[in-house]
C-alpha cells in the first residue's frame, strides 16, 4: 500500500509518500509546497491545490492521511489552517482517494516520539524509520510521519479518526455513544 501523508499549512504544506513493500516501510518521496506569503489567501490556496494535485498524480497513492486539527490560541490562524486542510481534502477527493485523519499526538507516538515531542524529535525518528540521512524541513518530516502513522494503523487494523464509514457502523457507534451518555441526559425513572 502506498500512502501520501500531508502536513497542512497555508504557506508551507508538507507531503510525504511511504509504501509498504513485503512488510517493510519504504520512503518513496517527499517535499514541501511553498507559496508566496505576500500573495492573497485565495491565490495561495489555489497554488497549494494545484501543486498537491500534481504530487497525487505523480506518486499515485492508494490513500491519503492528514494530520488532524489541534487547538490554537489564535482563531485567525486556526481558520487559515482550516482552509489549507480543506484544499488537501478536496485534492484527495478529486482523485478519488479516501482521507484518513490522525491527531498530532497519535502521529508522534506512531513514530516512537512522545505525544508532546517537538518537531526535531519527530524528524529524527522519521529519518531512523525510513533510513534517511536528513529531511530539509519539518513540514516534510511531519507529512512522512502522518503516512507512517496510517500504514502502522492499517497494518494493525486500527481505525483512523475519519474516512468512509458505512451507515450501519455509524448508527451502531451512535447508539453506543447514546448508551454511554444516557445517565447524563435521562431523568431517573419514577418508582
Backbone as JSON, one array per atom type, in Angstrom:
{
  "sequence": "XXXXXXXXXXXXXXXXXXXXXXXXXXXXXXXXXXXXXXXXXXXXXXXXXXXXXXXXXXXXXXXXXXXXXXXXXXXXXXXXXXXXXXXXXXXXXXXXXXXXXXXXXXXXXXXXXXXXXXXXXXXXXXXXXXXXXXXXXXXXXXXXXXXXXXXXXXXXXXXXXXXXXXXXXXXXXXXXXXXXXXXXXXXXXXX",
  "N": [[0.85, -1.18, 0.0], [0.52, 2.23, -0.78], [0.93, 5.38, 0.65], [0.12, 8.79, 0.85], [1.1, 11.24, 2.92], [0.04, 14.22, 4.55], [1.0, 17.34, 5.81], [-0.71, 19.92, 6.67], [-0.62, 23.39, 5.77], [-0.73, 26.94, 5.34], [1.26, 28.39, 4.14], [3.44, 26.72, 3.91], [3.17, 23.53, 2.87], [3.6, 20.33, 3.76], [4.37, 17.2, 2.22], [4.52, 13.66, 2.11], [5.52, 10.48, 0.96], [5.03, 7.14, 1.56], [5.54, 3.66, 1.36], [4.4, 0.33, 1.77], [6.3, -2.47, 1.41], [6.57, -5.79, 1.04], [6.27, -6.16, 3.85], [7.93, -4.19, 4.82], [8.47, -0.73, 5.53], [8.86, 1.79, 3.24], [10.51, 4.64, 2.03], [9.26, 6.75, -0.44], [9.04, 9.3, -1.54], [9.19, 12.87, -0.9], [8.27, 16.26, -0.05], [7.98, 19.86, 0.06], [5.46, 22.14, -0.38], [5.75, 25.35, -1.23], [4.48, 28.57, -0.85], [4.03, 31.98, -1.87], [4.11, 34.27, 0.67], [3.2, 36.83, 0.44], [1.19, 36.79, -1.41], [-2.37, 36.83, -1.98], [-4.76, 35.13, 0.12], [-6.53, 33.44, -1.32], [-5.09, 33.0, -3.71], [-2.84, 31.69, -2.72], [-4.05, 29.37, -1.73], [-5.02, 28.25, -4.1], [-2.61, 27.71, -5.44], [-1.49, 25.85, -3.64], [-3.38, 23.8, -3.92], [-3.16, 23.12, -6.7], [-0.48, 22.26, -6.8], [-0.52, 20.15, -4.98], [-2.3, 18.4, -6.25], [-0.7, 17.75, -8.43], [1.36, 16.33, -7.14], [-0.15, 14.17, -6.15], [-0.93, 12.95, -8.54], [1.55, 12.3, -9.58], [2.74, 10.5, -7.67], [0.77, 8.6, -7.23], [-0.78, 7.48, -4.91], [-2.53, 5.04, -2.8], [-4.0, 5.84, -0.68], [-4.71, 8.69, 1.39], [-3.38, 10.46, 4.09], [-3.95, 12.73, 6.68], [-2.76, 15.17, 8.94], [-4.52, 15.85, 11.87], [-6.59, 18.49, 13.26], [-5.37, 20.69, 15.72], [-5.5, 22.41, 18.87], [-5.69, 25.91, 18.78], [-4.49, 29.05, 19.93], [-4.88, 31.37, 18.62], [-7.51, 32.37, 16.8], [-7.72, 33.2, 14.15], [-5.45, 32.09, 12.89], [-6.09, 29.39, 13.15], [-8.35, 29.27, 11.52], [-7.27, 29.88, 9.0], [-5.5, 27.71, 8.7], [-7.44, 25.75, 8.59], [-8.54, 26.28, 6.09], [-6.41, 25.51, 4.43], [-6.29, 22.79, 5.06], [-8.75, 22.05, 4.05], [-8.27, 22.37, 1.3], [-6.43, 20.29, 0.92], [-8.06, 18.07, 1.49], [-9.96, 18.35, -0.54], [-8.37, 18.03, -2.87], [-7.57, 15.35, -2.58], [-10.09, 14.1, -2.73], [-10.77, 14.76, -5.33], [-9.17, 13.09, -6.86], [-10.22, 10.73, -6.16], [-9.6, 9.47, -3.69], [-9.7, 8.07, -0.41], [-9.61, 9.84, 2.68], [-7.72, 9.84, 5.6], [-7.61, 10.73, 8.94], [-5.47, 11.8, 11.55], [-4.78, 12.56, 14.94], [-2.33, 14.98, 16.08], [-0.76, 14.11, 18.34], [-1.05, 11.31, 18.26], [0.17, 10.77, 15.83], [2.82, 11.46, 16.42], [3.41, 9.59, 18.45], [3.22, 7.26, 16.96], [5.53, 7.11, 15.51], [7.39, 6.72, 17.4], [8.11, 8.88, 18.91], [7.38, 10.92, 21.75], [4.02, 11.92, 22.68], [4.04, 14.64, 23.17], [6.26, 15.51, 21.89], [8.8, 17.51, 20.24], [9.22, 19.04, 16.94], [11.79, 18.43, 15.99], [12.42, 16.01, 17.26], [10.52, 14.32, 16.12], [11.37, 14.45, 13.47], [13.91, 13.23, 13.66], [13.17, 10.61, 14.39], [11.62, 9.83, 12.17], [13.58, 9.9, 10.16], [15.19, 7.82, 11.11], [13.39, 5.61, 11.01], [12.88, 5.48, 8.22], [15.35, 5.29, 7.16], [16.79, 7.61, 6.28], [19.12, 10.19, 5.56], [18.79, 12.97, 6.11], [16.12, 15.36, 6.44], [14.87, 18.11, 4.8], [12.99, 20.05, 5.78], [10.78, 20.47, 8.59], [8.1, 20.31, 7.92], [7.94, 18.44, 5.85], [8.94, 16.14, 7.15], [7.0, 15.81, 9.12], [4.81, 15.23, 7.49], [5.63, 12.8, 6.38], [5.63, 11.34, 8.75], [2.89, 11.26, 9.27], [2.02, 9.67, 7.15], [3.39, 7.29, 7.81], [2.11, 6.76, 10.23], [-0.5, 6.17, 9.35], [-0.01, 3.85, 7.82], [0.98, 2.13, 9.83], [-1.29, 1.97, 11.46], [-3.13, 0.84, 9.67], [-1.95, -1.62, 9.19], [-2.22, -2.8, 11.66], [-4.89, -2.93, 11.81], [-6.32, -0.88, 12.97], [-8.66, 1.81, 13.44], [-8.84, 4.98, 11.71], [-9.34, 8.5, 12.49], [-11.13, 9.6, 10.73], [-12.78, 9.02, 7.59], [-14.31, 6.77, 5.25], [-17.25, 5.46, 6.48], [-19.55, 2.93, 6.96], [-23.15, 3.25, 6.89], [-24.5, 1.59, 8.71], [-22.49, 0.93, 10.56], [-21.94, 3.49, 11.5], [-24.41, 4.18, 12.67], [-24.52, 2.21, 14.63], [-22.3, 2.94, 16.18], [-23.2, 5.44, 17.01], [-25.4, 4.69, 18.53], [-24.12, 3.28, 20.57], [-22.69, 5.36, 21.74], [-24.8, 6.97, 22.59], [-25.9, 5.27, 24.52], [-23.82, 5.3, 26.41], [-23.9, 7.95, 27.16], [-26.37, 8.16, 28.25], [-26.98, 8.22, 31.14], [-26.42, 10.88, 31.72], [-28.26, 12.48, 30.43], [-30.83, 11.53, 30.76], [-33.64, 11.44, 32.84], [-33.97, 9.95, 36.04], [-36.03, 7.06, 36.3], [-39.31, 7.12, 37.7], [-40.36, 5.41, 40.63]],
  "CA": [[0.0, 0.0, 0.0], [1.25, 3.49, -0.85], [0.17, 6.43, 1.34], [0.64, 10.15, 0.82], [0.79, 11.97, 4.14], [0.02, 15.68, 4.37], [1.06, 18.25, 6.94], [-1.28, 21.11, 6.06], [-0.19, 24.73, 6.15], [-1.13, 27.89, 4.3], [2.47, 28.89, 3.46], [4.27, 25.54, 3.65], [2.41, 22.29, 3.03], [4.49, 19.19, 3.57], [3.8, 15.92, 1.81], [5.48, 12.56, 2.16], [4.95, 9.25, 0.42], [5.63, 5.93, 2.12], [4.92, 2.46, 0.81], [4.74, -0.94, 2.41], [6.77, -3.47, 0.44], [6.94, -7.05, 1.7], [6.35, -5.99, 5.29], [8.83, -3.08, 5.17], [8.01, 0.61, 5.19], [9.88, 2.33, 2.36], [10.36, 6.03, 1.6], [9.1, 6.9, -1.88], [9.37, 10.69, -1.87], [8.61, 13.89, -0.02], [8.54, 17.63, -0.47], [7.24, 20.94, 0.7], [4.88, 23.1, -1.31], [5.96, 26.69, -0.66], [3.78, 29.62, -1.57], [4.45, 33.34, -1.53], [3.33, 34.81, 1.8], [2.63, 38.12, 0.04], [0.0, 36.57, -2.23], [-3.64, 36.77, -1.25], [-5.07, 33.78, 0.6], [-7.13, 32.61, -2.38], [-4.04, 32.59, -4.64], [-2.02, 30.68, -2.04], [-4.82, 28.12, -1.69], [-5.04, 27.7, -5.47], [-1.28, 27.15, -5.7], [-1.39, 24.63, -2.83], [-4.24, 22.81, -4.54], [-2.58, 22.68, -7.96], [0.76, 21.52, -6.52], [-0.88, 18.89, -4.33], [-2.84, 17.53, -7.3], [0.45, 17.27, -9.19], [2.01, 15.29, -6.32], [-1.03, 13.0, -6.11], [-0.87, 12.29, -9.85], [2.91, 11.78, -9.75], [3.04, 9.37, -6.79], [-0.33, 7.63, -7.32], [-1.01, 6.72, -3.66], [-3.83, 4.38, -2.63], [-4.71, 6.51, 0.43], [-4.15, 9.97, 1.86], [-3.5, 10.65, 5.54], [-3.77, 14.15, 7.01], [-2.68, 15.46, 10.36], [-5.73, 16.48, 12.35], [-6.56, 19.84, 13.82], [-5.06, 20.81, 17.14], [-6.04, 23.64, 19.43], [-4.95, 27.15, 18.56], [-4.88, 30.21, 20.74], [-5.24, 32.41, 17.68], [-8.61, 31.87, 15.97], [-7.45, 33.5, 12.73], [-4.5, 31.07, 12.43], [-6.83, 28.13, 13.04], [-9.22, 29.37, 10.35], [-6.44, 29.79, 7.8], [-5.08, 26.31, 8.61], [-8.62, 25.01, 8.14], [-8.63, 26.46, 4.63], [-5.37, 24.67, 3.83], [-6.73, 21.4, 5.22], [-9.84, 21.88, 3.07], [-7.63, 22.2, 0.0], [-5.87, 18.94, 0.9], [-9.18, 17.13, 1.41], [-10.54, 18.49, -1.88], [-7.47, 17.43, -3.85], [-7.69, 13.89, -2.45], [-11.41, 13.7, -3.24], [-10.8, 14.91, -6.79], [-8.54, 11.92, -7.48], [-10.96, 9.55, -5.72], [-8.96, 8.78, -2.58], [-10.2, 8.25, 0.96], [-8.71, 10.6, 3.54], [-7.69, 9.35, 6.97], [-7.11, 11.82, 9.78], [-4.88, 11.37, 12.81], [-4.38, 13.69, 15.8], [-0.87, 15.15, 16.14], [-0.12, 13.28, 19.38], [-1.04, 9.92, 17.78], [1.2, 10.71, 14.78], [4.13, 11.47, 17.08], [3.61, 8.3, 19.13], [3.34, 6.17, 15.98], [6.91, 7.02, 15.03], [8.25, 6.5, 18.54], [8.34, 10.11, 19.67], [6.29, 11.1, 22.7], [2.9, 12.72, 22.2], [4.35, 16.07, 23.31], [7.59, 15.71, 21.32], [8.92, 18.63, 19.31], [9.39, 18.68, 15.54], [13.11, 17.82, 15.78], [12.34, 14.61, 17.7], [9.76, 13.6, 15.09], [12.23, 14.35, 12.3], [14.93, 12.2, 13.92], [12.54, 9.28, 14.37], [11.24, 9.53, 10.78], [14.83, 9.57, 9.47], [15.59, 6.49, 11.57], [12.42, 4.65, 10.45], [12.96, 5.37, 6.76], [16.77, 5.24, 6.8], [17.15, 8.82, 5.54], [20.18, 10.99, 6.19], [18.16, 14.17, 6.66], [14.94, 15.9, 5.76], [15.13, 19.54, 4.76], [12.07, 20.85, 6.59], [9.89, 19.73, 9.49], [6.81, 20.09, 7.24], [8.05, 17.17, 5.12], [9.07, 15.01, 8.09], [5.68, 15.63, 9.74], [3.96, 14.56, 6.5], [6.08, 11.4, 6.35], [5.16, 10.73, 10.0], [1.45, 11.01, 9.11], [1.92, 8.49, 6.28], [3.8, 6.14, 8.63], [1.04, 6.52, 11.2], [-1.6, 5.47, 8.68], [0.42, 2.49, 7.49], [1.04, 1.36, 11.07], [-2.66, 1.7, 11.9], [-3.8, -0.07, 8.75], [-1.36, -2.94, 9.41], [-2.75, -3.32, 12.91], [-6.35, -2.97, 11.72], [-6.9, 0.16, 13.81], [-9.36, 2.82, 12.64], [-8.41, 6.38, 11.74], [-10.4, 9.36, 13.01], [-12.1, 9.9, 9.69], [-12.75, 8.11, 6.46], [-15.66, 6.31, 4.91], [-17.81, 4.53, 7.44], [-20.88, 2.53, 6.5], [-24.25, 3.8, 7.69], [-24.82, 0.7, 9.83], [-21.45, 1.1, 11.58], [-22.11, 4.82, 12.09], [-25.57, 4.12, 13.56], [-24.13, 1.4, 15.77], [-21.42, 3.76, 17.02], [-24.03, 6.48, 17.62], [-26.21, 4.05, 19.56], [-23.23, 3.0, 21.71], [-22.42, 6.64, 22.38], [-26.03, 7.37, 23.29], [-26.0, 4.44, 25.73], [-22.85, 5.77, 27.39], [-24.31, 9.27, 27.62], [-27.72, 8.09, 28.8], [-27.16, 8.7, 32.51], [-26.28, 12.33, 31.86], [-29.35, 13.25, 29.86], [-32.13, 10.96, 31.08], [-34.04, 11.52, 34.25], [-34.22, 8.62, 36.62], [-37.44, 6.65, 36.22], [-40.01, 7.14, 38.99], [-40.74, 4.06, 41.06]],
  "C": [[0.89, 1.24, 0.0], [0.37, 4.6, -0.28], [0.89, 7.76, 1.17], [0.16, 10.85, 2.08], [0.9, 13.46, 3.89], [0.09, 16.37, 5.72], [0.57, 19.59, 6.43], [-0.72, 22.41, 6.63], [-0.54, 25.68, 5.02], [0.06, 28.52, 3.58], [3.41, 27.77, 3.08], [3.41, 24.31, 3.91], [3.35, 21.13, 2.74], [3.72, 17.98, 3.07], [4.91, 14.87, 1.82], [4.81, 11.27, 1.73], [5.76, 8.07, 0.96], [4.84, 4.74, 1.6], [5.33, 1.25, 1.62], [5.09, -1.93, 1.32], [7.25, -4.7, 1.22], [7.18, -6.89, 3.2], [7.28, -4.88, 5.75], [8.22, -1.76, 4.74], [9.14, 1.32, 4.45], [9.53, 3.77, 1.96], [10.29, 6.07, 0.08], [9.48, 8.32, -2.31], [8.75, 11.63, -0.85], [8.94, 15.26, -0.57], [7.73, 18.61, 0.34], [6.74, 21.88, -0.38], [4.98, 24.46, -0.63], [5.22, 27.7, -1.51], [4.23, 30.98, -1.06], [3.54, 33.92, -0.46], [2.68, 36.14, 1.45], [1.41, 37.99, -0.86], [-1.24, 36.56, -1.37], [-3.93, 35.31, -0.88], [-5.62, 32.91, -0.51], [-6.09, 32.16, -3.41], [-3.12, 31.54, -4.02], [-2.75, 29.34, -2.02], [-4.87, 27.46, -3.05], [-3.7, 27.05, -5.79], [-1.06, 25.86, -4.9], [-2.17, 23.49, -3.48], [-3.61, 22.25, -5.81], [-1.33, 21.83, -7.73], [0.47, 20.17, -5.87], [-1.48, 17.9, -5.33], [-1.71, 16.94, -8.15], [1.15, 16.14, -8.44], [1.16, 14.02, -6.28], [-0.97, 12.23, -7.43], [0.51, 11.67, -10.09], [3.13, 10.49, -8.96], [1.97, 8.28, -6.78], [-0.53, 6.81, -6.03], [-2.38, 6.03, -3.67], [-4.65, 5.03, -1.51], [-3.97, 7.81, 0.76], [-4.4, 10.05, 3.35], [-3.14, 12.1, 5.85], [-3.67, 14.3, 8.51], [-3.92, 16.25, 10.77], [-5.5, 17.85, 12.94], [-6.17, 19.75, 15.29], [-5.51, 22.19, 17.6], [-5.11, 24.81, 19.2], [-5.4, 28.2, 19.55], [-5.37, 31.33, 19.85], [-6.29, 31.85, 16.71], [-8.34, 32.09, 14.49], [-6.48, 32.46, 12.15], [-5.21, 29.74, 12.23], [-7.72, 28.14, 11.8], [-8.42, 29.23, 9.06], [-5.92, 28.36, 7.61], [-6.24, 25.44, 8.13], [-8.82, 25.12, 6.63], [-7.63, 25.55, 3.92], [-5.74, 23.19, 3.93], [-7.84, 21.09, 4.23], [-9.31, 21.65, 1.67], [-7.09, 20.78, -0.13], [-6.98, 17.89, 0.75], [-9.81, 17.15, 0.02], [-9.67, 17.81, -2.92], [-7.55, 15.9, -3.79], [-9.01, 13.39, -3.02], [-11.46, 13.78, -4.77], [-10.11, 13.76, -7.51], [-9.13, 10.62, -6.94], [-10.36, 8.79, -4.56], [-9.65, 9.08, -1.24], [-9.14, 9.01, 1.76], [-8.86, 10.08, 4.96], [-7.01, 10.42, 7.81], [-6.62, 11.27, 11.11], [-4.49, 12.59, 13.64], [-2.86, 13.78, 15.91], [-0.18, 14.26, 17.18], [-0.03, 11.81, 18.94], [0.02, 9.75, 16.69], [2.58, 10.63, 15.42], [4.41, 10.13, 17.76], [3.83, 7.17, 18.13], [4.74, 6.04, 15.41], [7.9, 6.9, 16.19], [8.65, 7.74, 19.3], [7.18, 10.25, 20.65], [5.22, 12.0, 22.13], [3.14, 14.22, 22.29], [5.71, 16.41, 22.7], [7.61, 16.9, 20.37], [9.2, 18.12, 17.9], [10.75, 18.02, 15.26], [13.1, 16.34, 16.18], [11.6, 13.77, 16.66], [10.64, 13.4, 13.86], [13.3, 13.27, 12.49], [14.34, 10.8, 13.82], [12.14, 8.89, 12.94], [12.48, 9.15, 9.98], [15.3, 8.17, 9.85], [14.71, 5.41, 10.95], [12.67, 4.39, 8.98], [14.38, 5.35, 6.23], [17.17, 6.39, 5.88], [18.24, 9.56, 6.3], [19.6, 12.22, 6.87], [16.93, 14.52, 5.85], [15.04, 17.4, 5.91], [14.26, 20.36, 5.71], [11.18, 19.95, 7.44], [8.54, 19.46, 8.84], [6.83, 18.75, 6.51], [8.16, 15.99, 6.08], [7.75, 14.76, 8.8], [4.74, 14.89, 8.78], [4.34, 13.08, 6.37], [5.61, 10.66, 7.6], [3.67, 10.4, 9.91], [1.25, 9.78, 8.23], [2.31, 7.22, 7.03], [2.71, 5.75, 9.63], [-0.1, 5.74, 10.54], [-1.2, 4.03, 8.33], [0.48, 1.6, 8.73], [-0.36, 1.01, 11.56], [-3.36, 0.72, 10.96], [-3.24, -1.49, 8.87], [-1.96, -3.6, 10.64], [-4.28, -3.42, 12.9], [-7.03, -1.94, 12.6], [-7.57, 1.22, 12.96], [-8.68, 4.18, 12.75], [-9.55, 7.19, 12.33], [-11.5, 9.56, 11.98], [-11.95, 8.88, 8.58], [-14.16, 7.65, 6.2], [-16.09, 5.25, 5.91], [-19.21, 4.2, 6.96], [-21.94, 3.09, 7.43], [-24.55, 2.92, 8.9], [-23.78, 0.82, 10.93], [-21.6, 2.44, 12.28], [-23.28, 4.81, 13.07], [-25.25, 3.3, 14.81], [-23.26, 2.2, 16.73], [-22.22, 4.85, 17.72], [-24.89, 5.89, 18.74], [-25.36, 3.74, 20.8], [-22.92, 4.29, 22.47], [-23.64, 7.1, 23.17], [-26.21, 6.57, 24.57], [-25.03, 4.91, 26.81], [-23.25, 7.12, 27.97], [-25.64, 9.25, 28.36], [-27.83, 8.6, 30.23], [-27.09, 10.22, 32.64], [-27.45, 13.11, 31.27], [-30.73, 12.67, 30.12], [-32.41, 11.13, 32.57], [-34.26, 10.12, 34.78], [-35.72, 8.31, 36.56], [-38.05, 6.65, 37.62], [-40.43, 5.73, 39.34], [-42.01, 4.09, 41.81]]
}
